[in-house]
Amino acid sequence: MSSCLAMWVGADSIEPTPCPASVALFWARNGTGIRFFSNLCAFSDDGCSNVRTGDAGRMPSGASGSTAPRYDGSKDGDRLDCRRHLPPAFLFSSFLQEHPMKLTRNQTFRALFEKGPFVCMGAHDAITAKLAEECGAPAIFVSGFVACGIEAGEPDMGALSQTQMFEHIRRVARATNLPIFADADTGYGGMLDVQRTMRLWEEAGASCLHLEDQALPKKCGHFAGKQLVPKLEMVQKLRAMLEARQDPDFFIVARTDAIAVNGIEDAVDRLAAYAEAGADGLYADAPESLEHMNELVRRLKHFGKPLLFNMVTSGKSPVVSLAELKEMGFGFAICPVEPMLAMHKAVKNLMQTFYAQGCSTAAIADQLTSFEEYNKFVGLPEAVALEQKFTNVG
């Protein structure tokens, strides 16, 4: 039988131990996501004694993901006979050595919190999503503001239906391997609509969404004239959404727009209620000062929920860097509309130059990605090779 490395992985260390092939994986959750492997050990099908116990010596006791006591009363660091101490349900065949298990996109999103604050880059279409991935973005944000512009050419005042937004998210998700954080507006109606939104966003390929407490007709969080639903109604929406969630690793962010409507006190009060209702993350849109931002962190950090900041350059909120957000205590951020605004400026300039210079492509050549570079970017060489694989037979 082929050999592999067995590892016991604790909070801060990994201890490799040579061991034969089969693998068992034991997952453990913490408050913000998953700790990659709480216990990971390898063992042979005929039993071995070179697997270490660790932590509290606990292992999953079934599909529910709950934990059960260690099976033998051994101490931390003891070596176990795998066949004797591990039940058959946890014995995975040795093919996992050649086909290692991968995190789902939902698990990948939650795991980002283990590494410190991060920014979800806005992507308004498949090409933008692919560019974000190439440039090192850890996750994608799909904005309702942007979708209204891209899909309808209209402002963010409820221009798209639930189904139209679902299709928009799905097109972006197909183009990238990165986790998708997708705007869910107000959930598109009542409690049943909120539950349908949850199911559709999961089906579309999203790993995270934010649900906001605006009343209809909703508006961009940085527009004037917003109205709010009662706090209890939003709490009920969150509970409905949490009940409809199929994958517990899907991350649900509760957003309030209360700062612009009622002030910072109401925003904090609402987010506290949303945290208690079970939201995974908290988001007060459009804080108007660094004082607002520090107050949110100070009064909400005891919930242990990551706080989200919107980096949009609207002039409404302070402009801060990721390093500054980390120092304040924010958990993650979105850069939601900047790629679309960059596209708007670049395309406008190109068209103006083209018509001003007598409709000559020579006048705009320096503003273009080359035809060859673009086709390489979207995977033309790989597509041609794949086609030839199935057509050049003989």
N, C-alpha and C positions, 0 to 999 in steps of 0.2 A: 504494500500500500504506500502511496506517495506521502511525503511528509509535509508539514506546514508549521507555522508558528502559532502557538497558543498565546493569548494575551489576557491578562487581567487588567482592566482599565478602570481606575478609580477617578476621583475628581481631578487629580493633578498629575497622575503618573501612569505609565504603561510598562508592564513587566512581561517581556517576551519569554516563552518557554518552548523549546522544540517539542513537537508532538505530532502523531499521525493525524489522519485527514479529516474526519467528519467535524462539523462545526455546529455549535449551539449559540444562539444570540439571545441575550437578555436585555430588554430595554427598560430604561427608567426615565420617568418624567420629572422635570422640575417646574418651577412656577412659570417660566416664560417659554418653555419648549421642551426639547429633548436633550439629554446629555448623551452624546453619540452612543456609547456603549457603557452601561454601568457594569455589566459583567460580560466578557466575551471569552469563551474558552473553546479549545479544540480537543478532540479526543478520538480514540480509535473505536471501531465498532465492537472489538472484542475486549474493551475495557482498558483503562490505564490509570495511573495514579499520579499524573503530573499536571493536574488542574488545580489552581489555587482558588479558595473561597475568598470573598472580599466584601467590603462594605458591611451591610447588615446581613449578608448571606441570604438575600431574598431573590426569588425567581418568579416570573410570571406564572399565574395559576390558571391560564386559559385565555380565551379570546377577549375576555373583558379587559385585560391589561392590569388586573389587580395583582397583588403580591401575596405570596405564601411563605411561611417560615422555611428556613433551610431544613433539609431533609434528615440531617444526621446529628445535629448538635455540635458540629465541628466549630473550631475557632477561626477567626479571620486569619488568612494566610496559610491555613492547612491545605495539604494536597488531598484530593478526592479521587476515589475510584469512580470514573465517569459512569460506567454502566450500572454500578450499584447505587449511586447517589442521584443520578438524574433520570427522571421518568421518560419513557419512550417518546412522549409527545414533544420533547425538546430536542430529540436527536435528528439533526438535518443531515442529509446525505452528503457525501464528499464532493459532489459536483459543485458545491458552493465555492470550493477552492478555485475552480476554473471559471465560475460564473458568480463573482461576488455580489452580494446584495447591495442595492443602491437605495439611497433615501428617495422617497417620493418628493415631488415638488413642494407639497405642503410641509413635510418634515424639513426640507431644505430651508424653507422660509423661517420656520421656528428656530432652526439651528443658527441662523444669522445673529440672533440676539446673544448667543454665547460669545461672539467675537467682538461685541461692543457696538456702538451706534453705526448705522449704515443709511445710505440714501437709495430709495427706489426711484429710478430714472423714468420720467414720463416717456411714453411711446404712443404715437397716434396712429400707427399702422404697422404692418408686418415688417417693412423695411427699417423703420425706426427702431423696432424691437431688436432686429438683427444687428443694427449699428450699436445699440446700447450693450448688447451681449459682447460684441467684438471689443468694445472700449472698456470692458471690465465692470459694468454695472452688476451688482449682486442680485438685483430684482427689478422688475418692471412695474411702473404705475400706469394704469389706464384711467384717465380722468374723464368725468362726465362733461366738464367744461370743454375739453378738447374734442371729445366725441361729437358734441353738438355742432362744433365748427366743422370738423372733418366730414361728418356724415350728412349734415343738413345745411351747413353754411349759416347757422343761426347762433344767437347768444345762448348762454347756459341758463335757460329759464324753462326747463322741462321739455325741450324740443324733441327728445327721443323717448320712445316707449321702452318698456321693460324688454320686449323681444328684440328691438333694434339694438339696444345696449348689449344684450346677450350675444348677438351675432358679431358685434364689434369686438367684444372681448375674445370671443372664440377665434376670430381671424388673427388677432395679435398673438394669442397663446400658441397657435399652430406654428408660428415662425420662430419660436425661441424655446430653449430648454430652461430658461430662468423662471423662477416663481413669479406669478402675476398678482399684484395688489390692485383690485378693481373697485372703482367707485360704485356704490349701490344707491346713491341718492337717499330718498326717504323710504326705500323699499317698495315704491310704486303702488302704494295704496294701503289697504287695511291689513289685518293680521294674516289672512290667507295669502294675500299678495306678497307679504314679507317672506312667508315660508316658501312660496314659489320662487322668489328671487334667490333665496338661499340655495335651493336645488339647482336652479339654472346657472348660477355663478360657479357652482362646483362642476356642473356638466361642461361649462365653457372652458374650464381649465384654470380658473383662478385659484389662488391659495390663501387669499386674504381679501376682505372687503371692509369698507366703512359705511355705517348706517348713521344718518343724521337726524336731528330732531326738528327740522324745519317743517312748517305747515305748507300745504299746497296753496298757490303755485310756488314751488321752490325756486331758489335763485342761487347763483354762484355765491360762495361764502364771503367773497370780497366785494359783492354788490350791496347797494343800499336797499332798504325796504323789506328786509327779511322778517318773517314771523315764525313763531315757535309753536309746536304742539305742547300740551301739558307734559310735565315730567313723567307722570304715571303712564301716559300713553306710549312714550318712548320706551319705558321700562318693559311694558307688555310686548312691544315690538321686538325688543331684544330677546325676551324669553321665548317668543314664538320662533325667532330665527335660530336660537340655540337648539331648540327642540327639533327643528327641521334639518339641522346640520348632520350630514351623513358621516363625514370623516372628522373625528375629534381633533385632528391636527390642523384643520382649516382654522384660520386666525380671524376673529371678528373684532373690529375696532368700533367703539361707540364714539360718535362725534357730536359735539354741541356747537351751535352757532350763537350761543347766548351772550357772548362778550359784546357783540355789536348791538344786541337788542336790549338786554337787561343789565349788562355789566359783569365784571369778573366774579362777584360773589355768587350769582346765579349759575355761572358756568361751572364753578367749583362744586357747588351743591348738586348740579345735574350729573356731572361726571362721577361724583361719589356714588350716587344712586345707580348709575350705569355699571360701575365697577362691582357693586354689590349684587347686581342682577346677573353677573357672570361674563361681562365683556372681557376679552383677552387683552385689549389695548385701549387707550384713552386719547382723545383728540379734541382740543378746543381750537376751532378754526379762527383765523384772523386775530391773534393777540396783537394789541396795539403798541406794546412797549416791552423792553427787556424786563421791566418790573412785573408786567403781566406774566411773562414766561417764567420768571423765578417764583412767582406766587403759585403758579400751577404745579410746579415741581414740589415746592415746599409742602403744599397742603394735600397733595395726592400721592406722594411717593410711598406712603405707608401701605397702600393697596398692593404694591408689588407688581403693578401693571405698566408695561412700557408706554411712555408718553410720545406721541407723534407730533412733529412740527412740519408745517407747510412752508417750504422755502420759496414759494411763488413770488416773483418780483412785481407785485402789484402796487407797491407803495403803501399798503395797509399795515404790514407787519415789518419788524426789523429785519435787516439783511444780516444773517449770521452764518458762520462756517460750520462744518461738521465738528471740528475741534471745539468750537465754542459751545455747540449743543451738547457735546459730551461733558464738558466742564459743568454746564448747568444741570445735567441729569436727564436729558431727553434720551429716549431709547432708539428712535429712528426718525427718518424724515422722508418727505417726498419732494422731488423737483418736477412738478407735474406738467407745466405748460411750456417750458422754455424751448424744447425741441420744436414744437409747433410754431412758436413765435420766431425762432431762427429760420424755419422753413418759409414762413410768410415773408420775412424781410428779404431772404435770398432770392426767392422766386419773383417777388415784386421787382427787385433790382434788375434781375436778368431780363424780364419782359420789357421793362422800361428801356433798358439799353438796346435790346433787340429792335424795338420799333423806332427808337430815336436814331439808330445807325442804319436806317434803310433796310430793315428786315434781313440782316446779314448774320449768319451763324458765326462768322469769323470774329465779329465784335463781342461775342459772349463766350468764346472758346476757353478763355482763362477762368471762367466761373463754373466749368463743368468737370465732373468726374469723367475720366475717359470711358469710352464704350467697353474696352477690354477689361478695365478694372471693375466696372459695375458687374459685368457678366461673371467674372471670377467670384465676386462677392456673393452673388445670389446662387452660386453653385453650378454654373453651366458645365465646367469640366467634369464634375462628378455625375451630372445628369446624362451627359453624352456617353461616359464610360458605362453607366448602368444600362442605357439603351442598347449599346453595342453588346453587352453581356448576353442579352436575350435575343438579339437579332443576328449576330455573327455566329451562326451555328453550323458546324460541319467539320 
